[in-house]
Amino acid sequence: MQIQGINYKTVWMEGNKVRMIDQPLLPHKFEIHECKDYKETAEAISTMVVRGAGAIGATAGYAMAQAFLADENIEEAARYIQNTRPTAQNLFYAVNKVLKAKNKEEAVKIAEQIANEDSEACKQIGINGEPIIKDNFKILTHCNAGWLGFVDWGSALSPIYQARRNNKNLFVYVDETRPRLQGARLTAWELKNENIPHALIADNAAGYYMRKGDVDMVIVGADRIAANGDVANKIGKYEKAVVAKENNIPFYIAAPTSTIDFDCVSGEDIPIEERDQEEVLFVQGADDKGQLQKVKISYSKAKNPAFDITPAKYITGIITEKGICKPEELIKWKNM
């Protein structure tokens, strides 16, 4: 990704420090957040300074490498990092992979490998998914599955970026994605940087545009994919899939194969993270002087599930770095 002419990844490691784009500040401020040890890095995952399946995985891998470098109790560090977010499969994939390292050098090497593989997988997802996007397509997406959600390129937005680079005309409807507004704050910011025509819409406006015939396809990301093709992803994704099916609109999931949990039989077995009600009761934005302000919008109690489950029957296809398959065909990627 390029920001003001400088190439950035979402998260990276320098020495024993982990650096990442501070996502809660976007789009109002662009700052780099620095974590000095594995607990600070785990806190960044928990507080969503970094978020998105692939980015969480890479960050967790780096946190494990920090634990090795600091001669920490590795098993204890692994448990600490795994307790940050329960739903994203990439986090557990990365922690378990680095956990097998025999020494500090190997831990850092494996962590870097996880991050590089994430970036390369997402680039290939774009290449594989680009042909299904036709010229003049209008595409709906939800939350942020762009390069901010991964080390680079992203999953759901990667085919869109590739299509744009191939000079296809596109228009993207961007769901705002309450309560943390990742669509409004992050996806819209990415698309603006990429000069891709788009419009931000309220979450509950998506069905209106689908029924009008203004949406040709839906592409979204995934935080965990069960063996049967059920998908856990940002809250609100399930209802988008149902409405897309009702209106005969293709609904695609884009994710690297590291997001697939073959030990998870179905979506019913995926733990759903319940986050603090404060995320629903408050919103943050910039005032007319550009100062960030947090504003309370309700005095009621709130519930805040971070994810929901989209059953496989609503999914047209899953775009991975290995190709595109139907949900029921996922098993073929298991040993590849």
C-alpha positions in Angstrom: 0.0 0.0 0.0 1.1 3.6 -0.6 0.4 6.4 1.8 1.6 9.8 0.7 4.1 8.2 -1.7 5.5 5.8 1.0 5.1 2.0 0.9 3.6 0.6 4.1 2.5 -2.8 5.4 -0.3 -3.0 8.0 2.1 -4.5 10.6 5.8 -5.3 10.7 8.6 -6.1 13.1 11.8 -4.1 13.6 14.3 -5.7 16.0 12.3 -6.7 19.1 9.5 -4.1 18.5 6.3 -4.6 16.5 5.0 -1.6 14.6 1.5 -1.2 13.0 -0.8 1.3 11.5 -3.0 2.7 14.4 -6.4 1.9 12.8 -8.7 3.5 15.4 -7.3 6.9 14.4 -8.2 6.5 10.8 -9.3 8.3 8.6 -8.6 11.4 10.7 -5.0 10.7 11.6 -2.3 8.4 10.3 0.1 7.3 13.0 2.3 4.2 13.7 1.7 2.4 17.0 4.7 0.7 18.6 4.7 -2.3 20.9 7.8 -3.1 22.9 6.9 -6.6 24.2 4.4 -9.4 23.5 1.9 -8.1 26.1 1.7 -4.7 24.5 1.3 -6.4 21.1 -1.5 -8.6 22.5 -3.1 -5.5 23.9 -3.1 -3.9 20.4 -4.9 -7.0 19.1 -7.5 -6.9 22.0 -8.2 -3.1 21.6 -8.3 -3.4 17.8 -5.4 -1.1 17.2 -4.8 -3.8 14.6 -7.7 -5.8 13.3 -8.7 -8.1 10.5 -8.1 -11.8 10.2 -4.7 -11.7 8.4 -3.3 -8.7 10.3 -4.3 -10.3 13.6 -2.6 -13.5 12.6 0.6 -11.8 11.6 0.6 -9.6 14.7 0.1 -12.7 16.9 3.0 -14.4 15.2 5.2 -11.3 15.9 4.0 -11.3 19.5 5.2 -14.9 19.9 8.5 -14.0 18.4 8.8 -11.1 20.9 8.2 -13.7 23.7 11.0 -15.9 22.4 13.4 -12.9 22.1 12.6 -11.8 25.7 13.1 -15.4 27.1 9.5 -15.4 28.3 7.6 -18.6 29.3 6.5 -19.5 25.7 3.5 -21.6 26.7 2.2 -18.8 29.0 2.8 -16.2 26.3 0.8 -18.4 23.8 -2.2 -18.6 26.1 -2.0 -14.9 26.8 -2.0 -14.0 23.1 -4.8 -16.6 22.2 -7.0 -15.0 24.8 -7.2 -11.7 23.0 -9.7 -12.5 20.3 -11.5 -15.9 20.2 -13.0 -15.9 16.7 -10.3 -15.2 14.2 -8.7 -18.5 13.1 -5.5 -16.8 11.8 -4.6 -15.8 15.3 -4.5 -19.4 16.5 -2.8 -20.6 13.3 0.0 -18.1 13.8 0.5 -18.7 17.5 0.6 -22.5 17.1 3.0 -22.2 14.2 5.6 -20.0 16.0 5.1 -22.1 19.2 6.9 -24.9 17.3 10.1 -22.9 16.9 13.2 -24.3 18.5 15.0 -21.0 19.2 14.8 -17.2 18.9 16.1 -17.0 15.4 13.6 -19.6 14.1 10.7 -17.9 15.9 11.4 -14.6 14.2 11.9 -16.4 10.8 8.5 -18.2 11.2 6.7 -15.0 12.2 8.1 -13.2 9.2 7.1 -16.1 7.0 3.5 -15.9 8.3 3.4 -12.2 7.4 4.9 -12.7 4.0 2.6 -15.6 3.2 -0.4 -13.5 4.2 0.6 -10.8 1.8 1.4 -13.1 -1.1 -1.9 -15.1 -0.5 -3.9 -11.9 -0.6 -2.3 -10.8 -3.8 -3.1 -14.2 -5.4 -6.7 -13.9 -4.1 -6.9 -10.7 -6.1 -5.6 -12.4 -9.2 -7.9 -15.4 -8.8 -11.0 -13.3 -8.1 -10.5 -10.5 -10.6 -12.0 -12.5 -13.6 -15.4 -12.8 -11.9 -15.7 -8.9 -11.7 -17.0 -7.7 -15.0 -16.6 -4.2 -16.5 -19.0 -1.7 -15.0 -19.9 -3.9 -12.0 -21.4 -2.4 -8.9 -20.1 -4.3 -5.9 -21.2 -4.3 -2.2 -18.8 -5.0 0.6 -19.1 -5.0 4.4 -16.6 -4.1 7.1 -13.0 -3.9 6.1 -11.3 -6.8 4.3 -8.7 -4.6 2.5 -5.0 -4.2 3.1 -5.7 -2.8 6.6 -7.2 -6.1 7.5 -4.2 -8.1 6.3 -0.5 -7.5 5.9 -1.1 -6.2 2.4 -3.6 -6.3 -0.5 -6.5 -7.6 1.6 -9.0 -10.4 0.8 -12.4 -9.0 -0.3 -10.9 -5.8 -1.8 -7.9 -7.5 -3.5 -10.0 -8.6 -6.6 -11.4 -5.1 -6.7 -7.9 -3.6 -6.7 -6.7 -6.0 -9.4 -9.8 -5.3 -11.5 -9.1 -1.6 -11.2 -5.5 -2.1 -12.2 -6.8 -3.9 -15.3 -8.8 -0.8 -16.2 -12.2 -2.1 -15.4 -14.8 0.4 -14.4 -16.2 -0.3 -11.0 -18.4 1.2 -8.3 -18.3 0.0 -4.7 -21.1 0.4 -2.1 -19.4 0.5 1.3 -21.5 -0.5 4.3 -20.6 1.7 7.3 -20.4 -1.3 9.6 -21.6 -0.4 13.0 -20.6 -0.3 15.8 -16.9 0.4 15.1 -17.6 1.7 11.6 -14.7 -0.1 9.8 -16.4 0.4 6.5 -16.8 4.1 7.0 -13.4 4.7 8.6 -11.2 2.1 6.8 -12.7 0.7 3.6 -13.8 4.1 2.3 -10.4 5.5 3.2 -8.6 2.7 1.3 -10.9 3.1 -1.8 -10.3 6.9 -1.8 -6.6 6.3 -1.7 -6.9 3.9 -4.7 -9.2 6.4 -6.6 -11.9 3.8 -6.9 -15.5 5.3 -7.2 -17.5 4.4 -4.2 -20.2 5.6 -1.8 -20.6 5.0 1.9 -24.1 3.7 2.8 -25.8 3.0 6.1 -25.8 -0.7 6.9 -29.6 -1.0 6.6 -29.5 0.5 3.1 -27.8 -2.4 1.4 -31.1 -4.3 0.9 -32.6 -1.3 -0.8 -29.9 -1.1 -3.4 -29.9 -4.9 -3.9 -33.6 -5.0 -4.5 -33.3 -2.0 -7.0 -30.9 -4.1 -9.1 -28.0 -1.7 -8.3 -25.7 -4.4 -6.9 -24.1 -7.0 -9.3 -22.2 -8.9 -6.6 -21.2 -9.0 -3.0 -17.6 -9.7 -1.8 -16.8 -9.9 1.9 -14.0 -11.4 4.0 -14.0 -14.1 6.7 -12.5 -14.5 10.2 -13.0 -18.2 10.4 -14.4 -20.7 7.9 -15.7 -24.1 9.2 -15.0 -27.3 7.4 -18.6 -27.4 6.0 -18.2 -23.9 4.5 -20.1 -21.9 7.1 -18.3 -18.6 7.7 -17.9 -16.3 10.7 -17.3 -12.7 9.9 -18.2 -9.2 11.0 -21.7 -8.8 12.5 -24.2 -8.0 9.8 -22.7 -10.2 7.1 -25.4 -12.9 7.6 -28.3 -10.6 6.8 -26.4 -9.3 3.7 -26.1 -12.9 2.5 -29.7 -13.7 3.0 -30.8 -10.6 1.1 -28.4 -11.3 -1.7 -29.8 -14.8 -2.1 -33.3 -13.4 -2.2 -32.3 -11.1 -5.0 -30.2 -13.6 -7.0 -27.0 -11.7 -6.4 -23.7 -13.7 -6.2 -22.3 -13.6 -2.6 -18.5 -14.4 -2.4 -16.2 -14.9 0.5 -12.6 -14.0 0.0 -10.0 -15.4 2.4 -6.6 -17.1 2.6 -6.7 -20.9 3.3 -5.1 -20.1 6.7 -8.6 -18.9 7.7 -10.1 -22.3 7.2 -10.5 -24.3 10.4 -10.8 -27.9 9.3 -11.2 -29.0 12.9 -14.3 -27.0 13.2 -17.2 -29.0 11.8 -19.7 -26.2 11.3 -20.5 -22.6 12.1 -22.2 -23.7 15.3 -18.8 -24.6 16.7 -17.2 -21.2 16.2 -17.0 -19.1 19.3 -18.5 -15.6 18.8 -16.8 -12.7 20.6 -18.9 -10.4 22.7 -17.3 -7.1 23.0 -17.8 -4.2 25.4 -21.2 -2.4 25.2 -19.3 0.9 25.1 -18.6 0.3 21.4 -22.3 0.5 20.7 -23.1 3.3 23.2 -20.4 5.7 21.9 -19.1 6.9 18.5 -15.9 8.7 17.8 -15.2 11.2 15.1 -13.6 14.5 14.3 -15.3 17.8 15.1 -15.2 20.8 12.7 -11.7 21.7 14.0 -10.4 18.2 13.3 -10.2 17.2 16.9 -11.2 13.6 17.7 -14.2 13.5 20.0 -16.1 10.6 21.7 -19.8 11.1 21.9 -22.4 9.0 23.8 -25.5 8.2 21.8 -27.7 6.2 24.2 -28.1 5.6 28.0 -29.5 2.1 27.6 -27.7 -1.1 28.0 -26.3 -2.6 24.8 -25.3 -6.0 23.4 -22.3 -6.2 21.1 -21.6 -9.5 19.3 -18.6 -8.8 17.0 -19.4 -11.6 14.5 -22.2 -13.7 13.1 -22.4 -16.9 11.1 -23.3 -17.1 7.4 -24.4 -20.6 6.5 -22.7 -22.2 3.5 -26.0 -22.4 1.6 -26.0 -18.6 1.1 -22.4 -18.5 -0.3 -21.8 -18.6 -4.1 -18.1 -19.3 -3.8 -15.0 -18.9 -1.6 -12.0 -17.1 -3.2 -8.7 -18.3 -1.9 -5.0 -18.1 -3.0 -5.4 -21.6 -4.4 -8.5 -20.9 -6.5 -12.3 -20.5 -6.2 -14.5 -23.2 -4.9 -18.0 -23.8 -3.6 -18.3 -24.1 0.2 -18.9 -27.9 0.0 -15.6 -28.3 -1.9 -13.4 -26.8 0.8 -12.0 -30.1 1.8 -9.8 -30.2 -1.4 -7.7 -27.4 0.0 -6.9 -29.3 3.2 -3.7 -31.1 2.1 -2.6 -28.8 -0.7 
